[in-house]
Amino acid sequence: MALARICPVSLLPDVPAWALEWGVVSPPAPDAEPSERAPAHRRSVSEGAGSALVHRAVRRAVQARTTESPYRVLDVGGGSGVWAVPLAELGCSVTVVDPSPDALASLARRAREASVSERVTAVQGDADCLGELVADDAADLVLAHGILEVVDDPLRAMVALVAALVPGGLLSVLVAGRAATVLHRALAGRIAEALQVLTDPDGRVGVSDPLLRRFDLNELTTLLTSTGLEVELVQGDTVVGDLIPSSALEGSSATAAALAELEAAASTVAPLREIASRLHAMARLPAKH
Ligand SMILES: C[S@@+](CC[C@H](N)C(=O)[O-])C[C@H]1O[C@@H](n2cnc3c(N)ncnc32)[C@H](O)[C@@H]1O
């Protein structure tokens, strides 16, 4: 796996603090019983594994390619490669930009284990200086999963992400949902925090919040269209899965299958998609005429 040149790295929240927030699962109280801690099916989401529906949408975009040349993916904030490695296994040429050396080391290991190292390039760097790291018009697909919540200026980051896209290319964006966090905090009895997330302009729980912002659907689509993109898909990732007690799911494959079906049906239906833990959008840069 190639490691490209290094850009100054910003002092941003590290993955572990993020990981809990990613699934919008409330952190357990310090004295919580083990049973109150995030159950396994939630941990898989909060660790950034990504849901089946998001994977399916991204996979479809790759499979819809019309040229024989390798599909070029740029995964900004790609971390340890949970998206990059499966895409490399599909034959894509993937560049991951991430400031965390630890995440990039995990990416290298994961790529090696999947025998796709030659199709994965790691670039240690920050979305804020993306233009110095990757060429314009170089990617057929750009992933921005879990980063718009932490960059200093999401509009500036969006402009840089769009610049990396070839005309006609696709951007896949995954962000933490504000409404889900309100619900989760309220259901955990953290009413003041829920109110704060709802009323804070950026959807934050005070200055110690590891995320700089959370999004509602309107904010997300406005950000996408303001940079000239055409939104093709908006869906909720994990609408009810994080709200269900783990005891209701344990040991029943029929219930798990029904939950998957419910998630798929709810993911594009208003108002349910608005309360999803994460909001996912795919948007296209119009082809030049
Ligand atoms: C929540 S993780 C998401 C990882 C992966 N994209 C996913 O969906 O599972 C956020 C990632 O963004 C990286 N990151 C944080 N700030 C960044 C920035 N300014 N530019 C690029 N990546 C950043 C972190 O190192 C981390 O790997």
The ligand as an ORCA input file, in Angstrom:
! r2SCAN-3c Opt
* xyz 0 1
  C     -16.102      8.662     12.711
  S     -14.638      8.313     11.886
  C     -15.319      7.798     10.335
  C     -14.456      6.788      9.676
  C     -15.039      6.233      8.373
  N     -15.176      7.289      7.362
  C     -16.369      5.559      8.628
  O     -17.378      5.995      8.065
  O     -16.394      4.580      9.359
  C     -13.988      9.913     11.465
  C     -12.663      9.824     10.731
  O     -12.374     11.129     10.247
  C     -11.011     11.412     10.512
  N     -10.899     12.874     10.577
  C     -11.089     13.682     11.629
  N     -10.931     14.966     11.259
  C     -10.629     14.964      9.939
  C     -10.330     15.979      8.983
  N     -10.307     17.269      9.327
  N     -10.060     15.617      7.719
  C     -10.088     14.311      7.354
  N     -10.365     13.306      8.224
  C     -10.631     13.629      9.495
  C     -10.693     10.667     11.804
  O      -9.300     10.411     11.928
  C     -11.515      9.399     11.613
  O     -10.771      8.391     10.969
*
